[in-house]
Amino acid sequence: MAQFEIKDGVAIIPDGTTSIGERAFENCDSLTSIIIPNSVTSIGRLAFDGCTSLESVTIPEGVTEIGECAFYDCTSLKNIIIPEGVTGIVYRTFYNCSSLKEIIIPESVTKIGSRAFHCCTLIESITIPEGVTKIEEGTFYNCTLLKEITVPEGVTVIGKEAFCGCSSLKSITIPKSVTKIERSAFSGCTSLQSIIIPESVTCIEDSAFSGCTSLKSITIPEGVTEIGKFAFCNCTSLQSIIIPESVTCIKDSAFSGCTSLENVLIPNSVSAIGEGAFCGCTSLKEITIPESVMNIGGDAFFGCTSLESIVVAEGNPVYDSREGCNAIIDTSTKT
């Protein structure tokens, strides 16, 4: 840090400097702005970490590399333009830049690292460049004002907690290139009203949409074989859901707490219904267990206080609902 002069809150980096080194201005809480010359090509890891008064920075066109956590915890930073030539926004680059309202990401960027915009709570919209192929873990975690985002064709994975806690996000279009939605990817997106999951998706992991309290309907595409634990837990506005014939397992608590869910059709491909899978679905009125189901976990339908009809399909070798008893009976124990 000693090589750079800071005067009245402004750092002026001399012409000819080619890099801003690792931790160069770490915890300079008096730094409000910085003038970076065109000679600079790289900004090192943790270069401005903890510069809590830094409000603006202009990154020159010559910069091609911005290191991990470069602007970590720059809580006063309001806007930034990333120049063409930068190919990656890496791990935690803008982590907890809680005043950041606007950021322009150039088309040269092909990777946005995990937690890159974690807790950037004032960003309302962002466009992801066409070259990006994965939304990494926690990339937009708790971006609570994020209302719209464009996910380009070419993205194949929406990573763990990618949009978790994005409570203002109302809709998102998932491109047909996506094959996997990882754990808690959209958990806590309380304003999300609708989402179209493309046919390309084969995996919906645990808690993927848990706590999406405004989500009213969803169609799970053919190709998905498992619905993960807590996948749609506490989606309290969810009224209907279509489960395709490709699904073989509905895991523990997958739809627990879906208090508006009135009907669900379990296809004849499902062999297992996990513990508490539909627990607390207080509006569920009827359920049919197909002959393919070999295992039903404990409390699968516990607390379904509106349930009027339970039917087990004829031919199921494990369960039955004999003589209109309105219950699921294990034929081996008759309980």
Backbone hydrogen bonds in HBPLUS format (Angstrom, degrees):
<---DONOR---> <-ACCEPTOR-->    atom                        ^
c    i                          cat <-CA-CA->   ^        H-A-AA   ^      H-
h    n   atom  resd res      DA  || num        DHA   H-A  angle D-A-AA Bond
n    s   type  num  typ     dist DA aas  dist angle  dist       angle   num
A0004-PHE N   A0001-MET O   3.16 MM   3  5.89 168.2  2.18 123.9 127.4     1
A0012-ILE N   A0005-GLU O   3.37 MM   7  6.26 151.4  2.46 163.3 171.4     2
A0007-LYS N   A0010-VAL O   2.86 MM   3  5.26 162.4  1.89 149.2 147.1     3
A0010-VAL N   A0007-LYS O   2.96 MM   3  5.26 165.5  1.98 114.6 118.8     4
A0032-THR N   A0009-GLY O   2.70 MM  23  5.04 164.0  1.73 135.9 141.6     5
A0033-SER N   A0009-GLY O   3.24 MM  24  6.58 160.3  2.28 151.9 151.2     6
A0011-ALA N   A0033-SER O   3.04 MM  22  6.51 158.6  2.08 144.6 149.8     7
A0035-ILE N   A0011-ALA O   2.85 MM  24  6.23 163.2  1.87 171.4 177.2     8
A0013-ILE N   A0035-ILE O   3.20 MM  22  6.23 172.0  2.21 164.3 166.3     9
A0017-THR N   A0014-PRO O   3.28 MM   3  6.04 159.5  2.32 136.2 139.1    10
A0041-THR N   A0018-THR O   2.72 MM  23  5.52 170.6  1.73 142.2 139.4    11
A0020-ILE N   A0042-SER O   2.99 MM  22  6.39 157.8  2.04 150.0 156.6    12
A0044-GLY N   A0020-ILE O   2.64 MM  24  5.70 160.5  1.67 166.0 173.0    13
A0024-ALA N   A0021-GLY O   3.16 MM   3  5.26 150.5  2.25 133.7 127.3    14
A0023-ARG N   A0045-ARG O   2.99 MM  22  6.45 145.7  2.11 148.9 159.7    15
A0026-GLU N   A0023-ARG O   3.27 MM   3  4.84 172.5  2.28 102.2 104.1    16
A0025-PHE N   A0047-ALA O   2.74 MM  22  5.55 153.2  1.81 150.4 159.9    17
A0028-CYS N   A0025-PHE O   3.11 MM   3  5.59 144.1  2.24 146.3 137.4    18
A0027-ASN N   A0049-ASP O   2.64 MM  22  5.99 167.2  1.65 163.7 168.2    19
A0029-ASP N   A0027-ASN O   2.98 MM   2  5.42 123.6  2.31 106.6  90.4    20
A0031-LEU N   A0028-CYS O   3.16 MM   3  5.63 163.3  2.19 115.4 120.5    21
A0055-GLU N   A0032-THR O   2.90 MM  23  5.59 164.2  1.92 140.4 139.8    22
A0040-VAL N   A0037-PRO O   3.24 MM   3  6.01 166.3  2.26 120.7 123.9    23
A0064-THR N   A0041-THR O   2.89 MM  23  5.71 160.9  1.92 145.8 142.4    24
A0043-ILE N   A0065-GLU O   2.90 MM  22  6.26 155.6  1.96 150.7 158.7    25
A0067-GLY N   A0043-ILE O   2.75 MM  24  5.93 155.7  1.81 155.8 164.3    26
A0047-ALA N   A0044-GLY O   3.23 MM   3  5.32 147.7  2.34 131.7 125.6    27
A0046-LEU N   A0068-GLU O   2.95 MM  22  6.39 150.3  2.04 155.4 165.1    28
A0049-ASP N   A0046-LEU O   3.28 MM   3  4.84 168.6  2.30  99.4 102.6    29
A0048-PHE N   A0070-ALA O   2.75 MM  22  5.52 150.2  1.84 148.1 158.4    30
A0051-CYS N   A0048-PHE O   3.12 MM   3  5.60 149.1  2.22 143.9 137.2    31
A0050-GLY N   A0072-TYR O   2.83 MM  22  6.24 164.6  1.85 163.2 167.0    32
A0052-THR N   A0050-GLY O   2.92 MM   2  5.34 126.9  2.21 107.2  91.3    33
A0054-LEU N   A0051-CYS O   3.20 MM   3  5.60 161.9  2.24 113.5 119.1    34
A0078-LYS N   A0055-GLU O   3.08 MM  23  5.78 166.7  2.10 146.9 143.2    35
A0063-VAL N   A0060-PRO O   3.18 MM   3  5.96 168.4  2.19 123.2 126.5    36
A0070-ALA N   A0067-GLY O   3.28 MM   3  5.42 142.4  2.43 134.4 127.6    37
A0069-CYS N   A0091-TYR O   2.97 MM  22  6.33 149.3  2.06 155.4 164.3    38
A0072-TYR N   A0069-CYS O   3.16 MM   3  4.73 169.2  2.17 106.9 106.1    39
A0071-PHE N   A0093-THR O   2.89 MM  22  5.56 147.5  2.00 148.2 158.8    40
A0074-CYS N   A0071-PHE O   3.21 MM   3  5.61 140.8  2.38 140.7 131.6    41
A0073-ASP N   A0095-TYR O   2.79 MM  22  5.97 171.0  1.80 167.9 171.1    42
A0077-LEU N   A0074-CYS O   3.21 MM   3  5.67 163.3  2.24 115.8 120.9    43
A0101-LYS N   A0078-LYS O   2.76 MM  23  5.54 162.8  1.78 145.1 145.4    44
A0080-ILE N   A0102-GLU O   3.30 MM  22  6.76 148.5  2.40 148.6 157.6    45
A0082-ILE N   A0104-ILE O   3.31 MM  22  6.19 166.6  2.33 158.7 162.6    46
A0086-VAL N   A0083-PRO O   3.36 MM   3  6.27 170.6  2.37 136.8 139.3    47
A0110-THR N   A0087-THR O   2.72 MM  23  5.57 162.1  1.75 144.9 142.8    48
A0089-ILE N   A0111-LYS O   2.85 MM  22  6.24 161.5  1.88 159.7 163.3    49
A0113-GLY N   A0089-ILE O   2.50 MM  24  5.85 170.8  1.50 163.3 166.8    50
A0093-THR N   A0090-VAL O   3.23 MM   3  5.76 150.8  2.32 143.8 136.0    51
A0092-ARG N   A0114-SER O   3.10 MM  22  6.45 157.3  2.15 151.9 159.0    52
A0095-TYR N   A0092-ARG O   3.38 MM   3  4.76 172.9  2.39 101.3 100.5    53
A0094-PHE N   A0116-ALA O   2.87 MM  22  5.45 144.9  1.99 142.9 153.3    54
A0097-CYS N   A0094-PHE O   3.19 MM   3  5.59 138.8  2.37 142.3 131.9    55
A0096-ASN N   A0118-HIS O   2.69 MM  22  5.78 170.2  1.70 168.3 171.1    56
A0100-LEU N   A0097-CYS O   3.10 MM   3  5.56 164.6  2.12 117.5 122.3    57
A0109-VAL N   A0106-PRO O   3.21 MM   3  5.95 164.7  2.24 118.3 122.2    58
A0116-ALA N   A0113-GLY O   3.29 MM   3  5.49 144.9  2.42 133.1 128.0    59
A0115-ARG N   A0137-GLU O   2.92 MM  22  6.38 136.1  2.11 146.9 160.3    60
A0118-HIS N   A0115-ARG O   3.31 MM   3  4.72 173.0  2.32  99.8 100.8    61
A0117-PHE N   A0139-THR O   2.92 MM  22  5.53 146.3  2.04 145.0 155.9    62
A0120-CYS N   A0117-PHE O   3.08 MM   3  5.50 140.0  2.25 144.5 134.4    63
A0119-CYS N   A0141-TYR O   2.76 MM  22  5.98 178.1  1.76 173.6 173.1    64
A0123-ILE N   A0120-CYS O   3.45 MM   3  6.10 166.5  2.47 118.2 121.7    65
A0147-LYS N   A0124-GLU O   2.72 MM  23  5.33 160.7  1.76 136.4 139.7    66
A0148-GLU N   A0124-GLU O   3.33 MM  24  6.79 161.9  2.36 158.4 163.6    67
A0128-ILE N   A0150-THR O   3.44 MM  22  6.10 161.2  2.47 149.4 154.8    68
A0132-VAL N   A0129-PRO O   3.32 MM   3  5.97 167.4  2.33 119.3 122.7    69
A0156-THR N   A0133-THR O   2.76 MM  23  5.82 159.0  1.80 154.5 147.5    70
A0135-ILE N   A0157-VAL O   3.00 MM  22  6.30 167.2  2.02 166.7 167.4    71
A0159-GLY N   A0135-ILE O   2.68 MM  24  5.50 154.6  1.74 154.7 163.7    72
A0139-THR N   A0136-GLU O   3.31 MM   3  5.60 159.0  2.36 132.4 126.9    73
A0138-GLY N   A0160-LYS O   2.78 MM  22  6.25 144.0  1.91 148.0 160.0    74
A0141-TYR N   A0138-GLY O   3.20 MM   3  4.69 172.9  2.21 103.9 104.0    75
A0140-PHE N   A0162-ALA O   2.85 MM  22  5.55 149.5  1.94 148.3 157.5    76
A0143-CYS N   A0140-PHE O   3.17 MM   3  5.60 139.8  2.34 143.7 133.5    77
A0142-ASN N   A0164-CYS O   2.69 MM  22  5.99 172.8  1.70 165.2 167.3    78
A0146-LEU N   A0143-CYS O   3.11 MM   3  5.59 163.7  2.14 118.0 123.1    79
A0155-VAL N   A0152-PRO O   3.36 MM   3  6.24 168.1  2.37 136.4 138.0    80
A0179-THR N   A0156-THR O   2.80 MM  23  5.49 166.9  1.82 141.1 139.6    81
A0158-ILE N   A0180-LYS O   3.06 MM  22  6.42 166.3  2.07 162.9 167.1    82
A0182-GLU N   A0158-ILE O   2.92 MM  24  6.11 173.3  1.92 172.6 174.8    83
A0162-ALA N   A0159-GLY O   3.10 MM   3  5.27 152.5  2.18 134.3 128.5    84
A0161-GLU N   A0183-ARG O   2.94 MM  22  6.43 143.9  2.07 146.8 158.3    85
A0164-CYS N   A0161-GLU O   3.32 MM   3  4.67 160.3  2.36  92.4  98.1    86
A0163-PHE N   A0185-ALA O   2.76 MM  22  5.51 152.0  1.84 149.3 158.7    87
A0166-CYS N   A0163-PHE O   3.10 MM   3  5.61 149.0  2.20 143.6 138.8    88
A0165-GLY N   A0187-SER O   2.81 MM  22  6.28 154.5  1.88 156.8 165.1    89
A0167-SER N   A0165-GLY O   2.87 MM   2  5.32 127.0  2.15 108.8  92.6    90
A0169-LEU N   A0166-CYS O   3.23 MM   3  5.73 163.3  2.26 116.0 121.1    91
A0193-GLN N   A0170-LYS O   3.05 MM  23  5.75 156.0  2.11 143.7 143.6    92
A0178-VAL N   A0175-PRO O   3.20 MM   3  5.95 166.9  2.22 120.7 123.9    93
A0202-THR N   A0179-THR O   2.85 MM  23  5.55 167.5  1.86 139.2 137.4    94
A0181-ILE N   A0203-CYS O   2.98 MM  22  6.18 168.9  1.99 161.8 165.3    95
A0205-GLU N   A0181-ILE O   2.99 MM  24  6.24 175.3  1.99 174.9 176.3    96
A0185-ALA N   A0182-GLU O   3.18 MM   3  5.64 146.2  2.30 143.1 137.4    97
A0184-SER N   A0206-ASP O   3.00 MM  22  6.51 143.7  2.13 146.3 157.1    98
A0187-SER N   A0184-SER O   3.31 MM   3  4.74 162.2  2.35  94.2  99.4    99
A0186-PHE N   A0208-ALA O   2.78 MM  22  5.58 153.3  1.85 151.7 160.5   100
A0189-CYS N   A0186-PHE O   3.18 MM   3  5.70 142.3  2.33 144.2 137.8   101
A0188-GLY N   A0210-SER O   2.86 MM  22  6.37 153.7  1.93 156.5 164.6   102
A0192-LEU N   A0189-CYS O   3.17 MM   3  5.61 161.1  2.20 114.8 120.7   103
A0216-LYS N   A0193-GLN O   3.42 MM  23  6.12 162.7  2.45 145.4 141.1   104
A0201-VAL N   A0198-PRO O   3.14 MM   3  5.95 163.1  2.17 122.5 126.3   105
A0228-GLY N   A0204-ILE O   3.24 MM  24  6.09 151.5  2.32 154.6 160.1   106
A0208-ALA N   A0205-GLU O   3.29 MM   3  5.69 147.1  2.40 138.9 134.3   107
A0207-SER N   A0229-LYS O   2.73 MM  22  6.20 141.5  1.87 146.1 159.3   108
A0210-SER N   A0207-SER O   3.31 MM   3  4.83 165.5  2.33  97.1 101.4   109
A0209-PHE N   A0231-ALA O   2.75 MM  22  5.50 150.5  1.84 148.6 158.5   110
A0212-CYS N   A0209-PHE O   3.27 MM   3  5.79 140.3  2.44 142.2 136.5   111
A0211-GLY N   A0233-CYS O   2.76 MM  22  6.18 160.1  1.80 168.0 173.9   112
A0215-LEU N   A0212-CYS O   3.19 MM   3  5.69 162.8  2.23 116.7 122.0   113
A0239-GLN N   A0216-LYS O   2.83 MM  23  5.62 162.8  1.86 146.1 145.2   114
A0242-ILE N   A0218-ILE O   3.39 MM  24  6.88 158.0  2.45 153.5 159.6   115
A0220-ILE N   A0242-ILE O   3.18 MM  22  6.10 166.8  2.20 159.4 162.5   116
A0224-VAL N   A0221-PRO O   3.36 MM   3  6.25 171.7  2.37 137.1 139.3   117
A0248-THR N   A0225-THR O   2.73 MM  23  5.47 165.9  1.75 143.5 142.6   118
A0249-CYS N   A0225-THR O   3.38 MM  24  6.80 148.7  2.48 152.6 159.6   119
A0227-ILE N   A0249-CYS O   3.04 MM  22  6.46 158.7  2.08 161.1 168.0   120
A0251-LYS N   A0227-ILE O   3.00 MM  24  5.96 164.7  2.02 162.3 167.2   121
A0231-ALA N   A0228-GLY O   3.12 MM   3  5.14 151.9  2.20 131.1 125.9   122
A0230-PHE N   A0252-ASP O   3.07 MM  22  6.60 145.5  2.19 147.8 158.3   123
A0233-CYS N   A0230-PHE O   3.21 MM   3  4.69 169.2  2.22  99.0 102.1   124
A0232-PHE N   A0254-ALA O   2.77 MM  22  5.57 154.1  1.83 151.6 160.6   125
A0235-CYS N   A0232-PHE O   3.24 MM   3  5.71 134.3  2.46 142.6 133.6   126
A0234-ASN N   A0256-SER O   2.79 MM  22  6.22 161.2  1.82 155.9 162.3   127
A0238-LEU N   A0235-CYS O   3.10 MM   3  5.60 162.1  2.13 117.8 123.5   128
A0262-GLU N   A0239-GLN O   3.28 MM  23  5.83 159.8  2.32 136.5 136.2   129
A0247-VAL N   A0244-PRO O   3.28 MM   3  5.97 161.6  2.31 117.4 121.5   130
A0271-SER N   A0248-THR O   2.79 MM  23  5.47 166.1  1.81 137.4 137.4   131
A0250-ILE N   A0272-ALA O   2.99 MM  22  6.29 169.3  2.01 161.3 163.0   132
A0274-GLY N   A0250-ILE O   2.69 MM  24  5.95 164.4  1.71 168.4 171.9   133
A0254-ALA N   A0251-LYS O   3.18 MM   3  5.63 147.0  2.29 143.3 137.3   134
A0253-SER N   A0275-GLU O   2.85 MM  22  6.24 139.1  2.01 141.4 154.7   135
A0256-SER N   A0253-SER O   3.31 MM   3  4.78 165.1  2.33  95.4  99.8   136
A0255-PHE N   A0277-ALA O   2.75 MM  22  5.53 151.9  1.83 150.9 160.3   137
A0258-CYS N   A0255-PHE O   3.26 MM   3  5.77 142.7  2.41 141.2 136.2   138
A0257-GLY N   A0279-CYS O   2.78 MM  22  6.29 152.1  1.85 156.5 166.1   139
A0259-THR N   A0257-GLY O   2.98 MM   2  5.37 125.7  2.28 106.4  90.6   140
A0261-LEU N   A0258-CYS O   3.19 MM   3  5.63 163.0  2.22 115.6 120.8   141
A0285-LYS N   A0262-GLU O   3.26 MM  23  5.86 166.4  2.28 142.9 140.1   142
A0270-VAL N   A0267-PRO O   3.29 MM   3  6.06 169.3  2.30 122.8 124.9   143
A0294-MET N   A0271-SER O   2.75 MM  23  5.23 159.9  1.79 129.9 134.0   144
A0295-ASN N   A0271-SER O   3.17 MM  24  6.55 142.9  2.31 150.4 160.1   145
A0273-ILE N   A0295-ASN O   2.89 MM  22  6.28 160.2  1.93 156.5 163.0   146
A0297-GLY N   A0273-ILE O   2.72 MM  24  6.07 165.3  1.74 163.7 168.9   147
A0277-ALA N   A0274-GLY O   3.20 MM   3  5.31 149.0  2.30 133.6 127.0   148
A0276-GLY N   A0298-GLY O   3.04 MM  22  6.44 140.3  2.20 140.3 152.5   149
A0279-CYS N   A0276-GLY O   3.13 MM   3  4.63 168.0  2.15 100.3 103.8   150
A0278-PHE N   A0300-ALA O   2.74 MM  22  5.48 151.4  1.82 147.4 157.2   151
A0281-CYS N   A0278-PHE O   3.22 MM   3  5.73 142.0  2.37 142.9 136.6   152
A0280-GLY N   A0302-PHE O   2.76 MM  22  6.24 155.1  1.82 155.5 163.7   153
A0282-THR N   A0280-GLY O   2.99 MM   2  5.36 125.1  2.30 106.3  90.4   154
A0284-LEU N   A0281-CYS O   3.17 MM   3  5.65 162.0  2.21 115.8 121.4   155
A0308-GLU N   A0285-LYS O   2.65 MM  23  5.25 161.3  1.68 134.8 139.6   156
A0309-SER N   A0285-LYS O   3.16 MM  24  6.60 150.8  2.24 150.3 157.8   157
A0287-ILE N   A0309-SER O   2.94 MM  22  6.37 150.1  2.03 154.3 163.9   158
A0311-VAL N   A0287-ILE O   2.98 MM  24  6.40 163.5  2.01 158.0 163.4   159
A0289-ILE N   A0311-VAL O   2.71 MM  22  6.16 158.6  1.76 157.8 165.2   160
A0313-ALA N   A0289-ILE O   2.83 MM  24  5.99 175.3  1.83 166.6 166.6   161
A0293-VAL N   A0290-PRO O   3.27 MM   3  5.96 163.7  2.30 118.4 122.1   162
A0302-PHE N   A0299-ASP O   3.22 MM   3  4.63 171.9  2.23  98.0 100.1   163
A0304-CYS N   A0301-PHE O   3.29 MM   3  5.74 146.4  2.41 136.7 131.9   164
A0307-LEU N   A0304-CYS O   3.18 MM   3  5.66 167.0  2.20 119.4 122.2   165
A0316-ASN N   A0313-ALA O   3.28 MM   3  6.09 152.4  2.36 140.0 139.9   166
A0331-THR N   A0318-VAL O   2.83 MM  13  5.64 162.4  1.86 149.3 154.5   167
A0320-ASP N   A0329-ILE O   2.90 MM   9  5.26 143.0  2.03 139.9 151.7   168
A0329-ILE N   A0320-ASP O   2.84 MM   9  5.26 163.6  1.87 162.9 166.6   169
A0325-CYS N   A0322-ARG O   3.07 MM   3  6.08 147.6  2.18 132.5 137.3   170
A0333-THR N   A0330-ASP O   3.21 MM   3  5.66 132.4  2.45 108.0 119.0   171
A0334-LYS N   A0330-ASP O   2.59 MM   4  5.28 135.7  1.77 156.0 171.5   172
